[in-house]
């Protein structure tokens, strides 16, 4: 996982980005090559990140004309 400080920095950096861009840039240390995430680790981090954004009201996902909640 990432620290709260890293989360806040990622949130600011990736604001307005597509889901693909968020996926590709989710962990700051993976960008520099310091770490390599497995698919499972990257998926868990991505879903955690999106859930936090939903709970903060920063992201809304929809299906069939209805918004899904992060609760």
Biopython code that builds the backbone (N, CA, C, O; Angstrom):
import numpy as np
from Bio.PDB.StructureBuilder import StructureBuilder

atoms = [
    (1, "UNK", "N", (0.850, -1.175, 0.000)),
    (1, "UNK", "CA", (0.000, 0.000, 0.000)),
    (1, "UNK", "C", (0.896, 1.239, 0.000)),
    (1, "UNK", "O", (2.122, 1.132, 0.016)),
    (2, "UNK", "N", (0.279, 2.388, -0.017)),
    (2, "UNK", "CA", (1.027, 3.638, 0.011)),
    (2, "UNK", "C", (0.668, 4.411, 1.270)),
    (2, "UNK", "O", (-0.361, 4.159, 1.897)),
    (3, "UNK", "N", (1.525, 5.352, 1.628)),
    (3, "UNK", "CA", (1.263, 6.166, 2.813)),
    (3, "UNK", "C", (0.167, 7.190, 2.501)),
    (3, "UNK", "O", (-0.175, 7.420, 1.341)),
    (4, "UNK", "N", (-0.366, 7.792, 3.547)),
    (4, "UNK", "CA", (-1.378, 8.833, 3.365)),
    (4, "UNK", "C", (-0.785, 10.004, 2.571)),
    (4, "UNK", "O", (-1.451, 10.576, 1.707)),
    (5, "UNK", "N", (0.459, 10.351, 2.868)),
    (5, "UNK", "CA", (1.114, 11.440, 2.135)),
    (5, "UNK", "C", (1.242, 11.099, 0.650)),
    (5, "UNK", "O", (0.987, 11.943, -0.210)),
    (6, "UNK", "N", (1.641, 9.852, 0.350)),
    (6, "UNK", "CA", (1.734, 9.426, -1.049)),
    (6, "UNK", "C", (0.356, 9.443, -1.706)),
    (6, "UNK", "O", (0.222, 9.846, -2.861)),
    (7, "UNK", "N", (-0.667, 9.005, -0.969)),
    (7, "UNK", "CA", (-2.035, 9.022, -1.496)),
    (7, "UNK", "C", (-2.437, 10.448, -1.866)),
    (7, "UNK", "O", (-2.935, 10.694, -2.964)),
    (8, "UNK", "N", (-2.217, 11.385, -0.944)),
    (8, "UNK", "CA", (-2.593, 12.779, -1.193)),
    (8, "UNK", "C", (-1.850, 13.333, -2.407)),
    (8, "UNK", "O", (-2.441, 14.038, -3.225)),
    (9, "UNK", "N", (-0.572, 13.023, -2.529)),
    (9, "UNK", "CA", (0.207, 13.474, -3.687)),
    (9, "UNK", "C", (-0.302, 12.852, -4.981)),
    (9, "UNK", "O", (-0.427, 13.540, -5.994)),
    (10, "UNK", "N", (-0.596, 11.548, -4.953)),
    (10, "UNK", "CA", (-1.117, 10.868, -6.141)),
    (10, "UNK", "C", (-2.470, 11.449, -6.519)),
    (10, "UNK", "O", (-2.749, 11.680, -7.695)),
    (11, "UNK", "N", (-3.313, 11.685, -5.509)),
    (11, "UNK", "CA", (-4.652, 12.230, -5.753)),
    (11, "UNK", "C", (-4.546, 13.576, -6.465)),
    (11, "UNK", "O", (-5.267, 13.832, -7.430)),
    (12, "UNK", "N", (-3.654, 14.425, -5.992)),
    (12, "UNK", "CA", (-3.464, 15.744, -6.603)),
    (12, "UNK", "C", (-2.890, 15.615, -8.012)),
    (12, "UNK", "O", (-3.366, 16.267, -8.942)),
    (13, "UNK", "N", (-1.882, 14.783, -8.167)),
    (13, "UNK", "CA", (-1.220, 14.611, -9.461)),
    (13, "UNK", "C", (-2.160, 14.030, -10.510)),
    (13, "UNK", "O", (-2.128, 14.438, -11.671)),
    (14, "UNK", "N", (-2.995, 13.079, -10.102)),
    (14, "UNK", "CA", (-3.830, 12.348, -11.056)),
    (14, "UNK", "C", (-5.239, 12.912, -11.201)),
    (14, "UNK", "O", (-6.068, 12.319, -11.892)),
    (15, "UNK", "N", (-5.524, 14.042, -10.566)),
    (15, "UNK", "CA", (-6.862, 14.628, -10.671)),
    (15, "UNK", "C", (-7.198, 14.908, -12.128)),
    (15, "UNK", "O", (-6.411, 15.520, -12.850)),
    (16, "UNK", "N", (-8.374, 14.456, -12.553)),
    (16, "UNK", "CA", (-8.827, 14.644, -13.920)),
    (16, "UNK", "C", (-8.313, 13.603, -14.899)),
    (16, "UNK", "O", (-8.650, 13.643, -16.083)),
    (17, "UNK", "N", (-7.498, 12.671, -14.416)),
    (17, "UNK", "CA", (-6.923, 11.643, -15.288)),
    (17, "UNK", "C", (-7.933, 10.530, -15.566)),
    (17, "UNK", "O", (-8.884, 10.329, -14.810)),
    (18, "UNK", "N", (-7.707, 9.821, -16.654)),
    (18, "UNK", "CA", (-8.546, 8.670, -16.982)),
    (18, "UNK", "C", (-8.211, 7.502, -16.059)),
    (18, "UNK", "O", (-7.176, 7.504, -15.393)),
    (19, "UNK", "N", (-9.084, 6.518, -16.027)),
    (19, "UNK", "CA", (-8.840, 5.320, -15.221)),
    (19, "UNK", "C", (-7.553, 4.621, -15.670)),
    (19, "UNK", "O", (-6.808, 4.103, -14.837)),
    (20, "UNK", "N", (-7.291, 4.603, -16.962)),
    (20, "UNK", "CA", (-6.073, 3.961, -17.478)),
    (20, "UNK", "C", (-4.836, 4.693, -16.965)),
    (20, "UNK", "O", (-3.864, 4.062, -16.550)),
    (21, "UNK", "N", (-4.874, 6.013, -16.993)),
    (21, "UNK", "CA", (-3.737, 6.797, -16.502)),
    (21, "UNK", "C", (-3.527, 6.573, -15.015)),
    (21, "UNK", "O", (-2.390, 6.454, -14.559)),
    (22, "UNK", "N", (-4.610, 6.516, -14.258)),
    (22, "UNK", "CA", (-4.495, 6.239, -12.821)),
    (22, "UNK", "C", (-3.856, 4.871, -12.614)),
    (22, "UNK", "O", (-2.940, 4.734, -11.803)),
    (23, "UNK", "N", (-4.330, 3.857, -13.337)),
    (23, "UNK", "CA", (-3.778, 2.497, -13.213)),
    (23, "UNK", "C", (-2.274, 2.501, -13.491)),
    (23, "UNK", "O", (-1.498, 1.905, -12.745)),
    (24, "UNK", "N", (-1.875, 3.170, -14.555)),
    (24, "UNK", "CA", (-0.471, 3.153, -14.974)),
    (24, "UNK", "C", (0.444, 3.962, -14.059)),
    (24, "UNK", "O", (1.662, 3.783, -14.088)),
    (25, "UNK", "N", (-0.130, 4.849, -13.251)),
    (25, "UNK", "CA", (0.669, 5.755, -12.419)),
    (25, "UNK", "C", (0.291, 5.679, -10.950)),
    (25, "UNK", "O", (0.487, 6.646, -10.214)),
    (26, "UNK", "N", (-0.243, 4.556, -10.512)),
    (26, "UNK", "CA", (-0.833, 4.451, -9.187)),
    (26, "UNK", "C", (0.178, 4.535, -8.052)),
    (26, "UNK", "O", (-0.112, 5.159, -7.031)),
    (27, "UNK", "N", (1.338, 3.938, -8.192)),
    (27, "UNK", "CA", (2.318, 3.932, -7.094)),
    (27, "UNK", "C", (3.526, 4.767, -7.494)),
    (27, "UNK", "O", (4.176, 4.465, -8.496)),
    (28, "UNK", "N", (3.843, 5.819, -6.726)),
    (28, "UNK", "CA", (4.942, 6.705, -7.119)),
    (28, "UNK", "C", (6.295, 6.005, -7.236)),
    (28, "UNK", "O", (7.101, 6.380, -8.088)),
    (29, "UNK", "N", (6.561, 5.011, -6.413)),
    (29, "UNK", "CA", (7.856, 4.320, -6.471)),
    (29, "UNK", "C", (7.964, 3.384, -7.668)),
    (29, "UNK", "O", (9.072, 3.046, -8.086)),
    (30, "UNK", "N", (6.832, 2.959, -8.229)),
    (30, "UNK", "CA", (6.898, 2.105, -9.416)),
    (30, "UNK", "C", (7.247, 2.936, -10.648)),
    (30, "UNK", "O", (7.791, 2.405, -11.616)),
    (31, "UNK", "N", (6.944, 4.226, -10.622)),
    (31, "UNK", "CA", (7.276, 5.104, -11.747)),
    (31, "UNK", "C", (8.779, 5.276, -11.889)),
    (31, "UNK", "O", (9.306, 5.329, -13.001)),
    (32, "UNK", "N", (9.463, 5.364, -10.761)),
    (32, "UNK", "CA", (10.916, 5.573, -10.776)),
    (32, "UNK", "C", (11.682, 4.263, -10.940)),
    (32, "UNK", "O", (12.899, 4.273, -11.121)),
    (33, "UNK", "N", (10.972, 3.134, -10.877)),
    (33, "UNK", "CA", (11.622, 1.840, -10.999)),
    (33, "UNK", "C", (12.158, 1.302, -9.683)),
    (33, "UNK", "O", (12.811, 0.259, -9.658)),
    (34, "UNK", "N", (11.884, 2.016, -8.573)),
    (34, "UNK", "CA", (12.356, 1.564, -7.265)),
    (34, "UNK", "C", (11.698, 0.253, -6.843)),
    (34, "UNK", "O", (12.316, -0.577, -6.176)),
    (35, "UNK", "N", (10.448, 0.080, -7.238)),
    (35, "UNK", "CA", (9.736, -1.166, -6.928)),
    (35, "UNK", "C", (9.003, -1.635, -8.174)),
    (35, "UNK", "O", (8.743, -0.856, -9.092)),
    (36, "UNK", "N", (8.677, -2.907, -8.191)),
    (36, "UNK", "CA", (7.848, -3.479, -9.242)),
    (36, "UNK", "C", (6.667, -4.149, -8.570)),
    (36, "UNK", "O", (6.837, -5.032, -7.729)),
    (37, "UNK", "N", (5.478, -3.729, -8.940)),
    (37, "UNK", "CA", (4.273, -4.309, -8.365)),
    (37, "UNK", "C", (3.808, -5.480, -9.215)),
    (37, "UNK", "O", (3.876, -5.436, -10.443)),
    (38, "UNK", "N", (3.335, -6.524, -8.552)),
    (38, "UNK", "CA", (2.691, -7.612, -9.283)),
    (38, "UNK", "C", (1.324, -7.111, -9.741)),
    (38, "UNK", "O", (0.838, -6.088, -9.258)),
    (39, "UNK", "N", (0.715, -7.828, -10.663)),
    (39, "UNK", "CA", (-0.623, -7.455, -11.111)),
    (39, "UNK", "C", (-1.574, -7.406, -9.922)),
    (39, "UNK", "O", (-2.369, -6.473, -9.806)),
    (40, "UNK", "N", (-1.504, -8.401, -9.035)),
    (40, "UNK", "CA", (-2.382, -8.455, -7.869)),
    (40, "UNK", "C", (-2.171, -7.232, -6.978)),
    (40, "UNK", "O", (-3.143, -6.622, -6.534)),
    (41, "UNK", "N", (-0.912, -6.866, -6.710)),
    (41, "UNK", "CA", (-0.614, -5.706, -5.859)),
    (41, "UNK", "C", (-1.126, -4.412, -6.498)),
    (41, "UNK", "O", (-1.695, -3.553, -5.824)),
    (42, "UNK", "N", (-0.912, -4.294, -7.801)),
    (42, "UNK", "CA", (-1.364, -3.100, -8.511)),
    (42, "UNK", "C", (-2.889, -3.015, -8.505)),
    (42, "UNK", "O", (-3.456, -1.938, -8.320)),
    (43, "UNK", "N", (-3.547, -4.154, -8.708)),
    (43, "UNK", "CA", (-5.011, -4.188, -8.699)),
    (43, "UNK", "C", (-5.555, -3.793, -7.335)),
    (43, "UNK", "O", (-6.485, -2.990, -7.252)),
    (44, "UNK", "N", (-4.993, -4.341, -6.265)),
    (44, "UNK", "CA", (-5.443, -4.017, -4.910)),
    (44, "UNK", "C", (-5.259, -2.532, -4.603)),
    (44, "UNK", "O", (-6.144, -1.899, -4.027)),
    (45, "UNK", "N", (-4.123, -1.985, -4.984)),
    (45, "UNK", "CA", (-3.853, -0.573, -4.750)),
    (45, "UNK", "C", (-4.804, 0.301, -5.562)),
    (45, "UNK", "O", (-5.326, 1.291, -5.049)),
    (46, "UNK", "N", (-5.032, -0.055, -6.815)),
    (46, "UNK", "CA", (-5.937, 0.700, -7.677)),
    (46, "UNK", "C", (-7.346, 0.720, -7.099)),
    (46, "UNK", "O", (-7.970, 1.778, -7.012)),
    (47, "UNK", "N", (-7.849, -0.449, -6.702)),
    (47, "UNK", "CA", (-9.209, -0.511, -6.159)),
    (47, "UNK", "C", (-9.318, 0.242, -4.842)),
    (47, "UNK", "O", (-10.325, 0.906, -4.595)),
    (48, "UNK", "N", (-8.294, 0.151, -3.989)),
    (48, "UNK", "CA", (-8.267, 0.902, -2.732)),
    (48, "UNK", "C", (-8.290, 2.399, -3.021)),
    (48, "UNK", "O", (-9.019, 3.152, -2.375)),
    (49, "UNK", "N", (-7.485, 2.826, -3.999)),
    (49, "UNK", "CA", (-7.382, 4.234, -4.374)),
    (49, "UNK", "C", (-8.726, 4.753, -4.886)),
    (49, "UNK", "O", (-9.184, 5.813, -4.458)),
    (50, "UNK", "N", (-9.353, 4.020, -5.791)),
    (50, "UNK", "CA", (-10.641, 4.433, -6.359)),
    (50, "UNK", "C", (-11.714, 4.470, -5.271)),
    (50, "UNK", "O", (-12.530, 5.391, -5.244)),
    (51, "UNK", "N", (-11.723, 3.483, -4.377)),
    (51, "UNK", "CA", (-12.700, 3.472, -3.287)),
    (51, "UNK", "C", (-12.541, 4.711, -2.404)),
    (51, "UNK", "O", (-13.531, 5.337, -2.027)),
    (52, "UNK", "N", (-11.301, 5.063, -2.076)),
    (52, "UNK", "CA", (-11.057, 6.273, -1.262)),
    (52, "UNK", "C", (-11.562, 7.513, -1.985)),
    (52, "UNK", "O", (-12.194, 8.376, -1.375)),
    (53, "UNK", "N", (-11.286, 7.604, -3.279)),
    (53, "UNK", "CA", (-11.759, 8.752, -4.050)),
    (53, "UNK", "C", (-13.284, 8.810, -4.066)),
    (53, "UNK", "O", (-13.864, 9.892, -3.978)),
    (54, "UNK", "N", (-13.931, 7.659, -4.177)),
    (54, "UNK", "CA", (-15.393, 7.617, -4.147)),
    (54, "UNK", "C", (-15.915, 8.077, -2.791)),
    (54, "UNK", "O", (-16.854, 8.870, -2.721)),
    (55, "UNK", "N", (-15.316, 7.587, -1.725)),
    (55, "UNK", "CA", (-15.755, 7.960, -0.379)),
    (55, "UNK", "C", (-15.559, 9.447, -0.104)),
    (55, "UNK", "O", (-16.304, 10.036, 0.678)),
    (56, "UNK", "N", (-14.563, 10.054, -0.743)),
    (56, "UNK", "CA", (-14.305, 11.488, -0.591)),
    (56, "UNK", "C", (-15.153, 12.325, -1.549)),
    (56, "UNK", "O", (-15.110, 13.555, -1.507)),
    (57, "UNK", "N", (-15.920, 11.661, -2.411)),
    (57, "UNK", "CA", (-16.746, 12.383, -3.373)),
    (57, "UNK", "C", (-15.968, 12.924, -4.560)),
    (57, "UNK", "O", (-16.466, 13.794, -5.275)),
    (58, "UNK", "N", (-14.760, 12.428, -4.784)),
    (58, "UNK", "CA", (-13.912, 12.892, -5.886)),
    (58, "UNK", "C", (-14.174, 12.137, -7.182)),
    (58, "UNK", "O", (-13.876, 12.637, -8.267)),
    (59, "UNK", "N", (-14.731, 10.932, -7.072)),
    (59, "UNK", "CA", (-15.003, 10.087, -8.235)),
    (59, "UNK", "C", (-16.410, 9.528, -8.098)),
    (59, "UNK", "O", (-16.837, 9.135, -7.012)),
    (60, "UNK", "N", (-17.117, 9.500, -9.211)),
    (60, "UNK", "CA", (-18.425, 8.857, -9.241)),
    (60, "UNK", "C", (-18.415, 7.851, -10.379)),
    (60, "UNK", "O", (-18.044, 8.176, -11.507)),
    (61, "UNK", "N", (-18.817, 6.646, -10.078)),
    (61, "UNK", "CA", (-18.946, 5.612, -11.096)),
    (61, "UNK", "C", (-20.426, 5.393, -11.342)),
    (61, "UNK", "O", (-21.233, 5.441, -10.414)),
    (62, "UNK", "N", (-20.773, 5.157, -12.573)),
    (62, "UNK", "CA", (-22.175, 4.981, -12.899)),
    (62, "UNK", "C", (-22.420, 3.729, -13.703)),
    (62, "UNK", "O", (-21.522, 3.175, -14.337)),
    (63, "UNK", "N", (-23.687, 3.294, -13.657)),
    (63, "UNK", "CA", (-24.107, 2.133, -14.417)),
    (63, "UNK", "C", (-25.591, 2.290, -14.701)),
    (63, "UNK", "O", (-26.386, 2.476, -13.780)),
    (64, "UNK", "N", (-25.960, 2.217, -15.950)),
    (64, "UNK", "CA", (-27.369, 2.304, -16.308)),
    (64, "UNK", "C", (-28.018, 3.616, -15.897)),
    (64, "UNK", "O", (-29.198, 3.642, -15.548)),
    (65, "UNK", "N", (-27.254, 4.708, -15.935)),
    (65, "UNK", "CA", (-27.803, 6.011, -15.591)),
    (65, "UNK", "C", (-27.860, 6.307, -14.105)),
    (65, "UNK", "O", (-28.339, 7.369, -13.707)),
    (66, "UNK", "N", (-27.377, 5.382, -13.273)),
    (66, "UNK", "CA", (-27.367, 5.599, -11.826)),
    (66, "UNK", "C", (-25.936, 5.608, -11.325)),
    (66, "UNK", "O", (-25.107, 4.804, -11.752)),
    (67, "UNK", "N", (-25.654, 6.542, -10.402)),
    (67, "UNK", "CA", (-24.332, 6.589, -9.795)),
    (67, "UNK", "C", (-24.221, 5.543, -8.700)),
    (67, "UNK", "O", (-25.160, 5.324, -7.935)),
    (68, "UNK", "N", (-23.065, 4.901, -8.635)),
    (68, "UNK", "CA", (-22.770, 3.943, -7.576)),
    (68, "UNK", "C", (-22.115, 4.693, -6.425)),
    (68, "UNK", "O", (-21.429, 5.691, -6.648)),
    (69, "UNK", "N", (-22.319, 4.227, -5.206)),
    (69, "UNK", "CA", (-21.714, 4.889, -4.053)),
    (69, "UNK", "C", (-20.512, 4.097, -3.583)),
    (69, "UNK", "O", (-20.362, 2.922, -3.921)),
    (70, "UNK", "N", (-19.664, 4.735, -2.810)),
    (70, "UNK", "CA", (-18.477, 4.075, -2.265)),
    (70, "UNK", "C", (-18.714, 3.512, -0.886)),
    (70, "UNK", "O", (-17.759, 3.138, -0.206)),
    (71, "UNK", "N", (-19.929, 3.441, -0.463)),
    (71, "UNK", "CA", (-20.244, 2.976, 0.892)),
    (71, "UNK", "C", (-20.405, 1.475, 0.927)),
    (71, "UNK", "O", (-20.672, 0.907, 1.986)),
]
sb = StructureBuilder()
sb.init_structure("model")
sb.init_model(0)
sb.init_chain("A")
sb.init_seg("    ")
for serial, (resi, resn, name, xyz) in enumerate(atoms, 1):
    if name == "N":
        sb.init_residue(resn, " ", resi, " ")
    sb.init_atom(name, np.array(xyz, "f"), 0.0, 1.0, " ", f" {name:<3s}", serial, name[0])
structure = sb.get_structure()
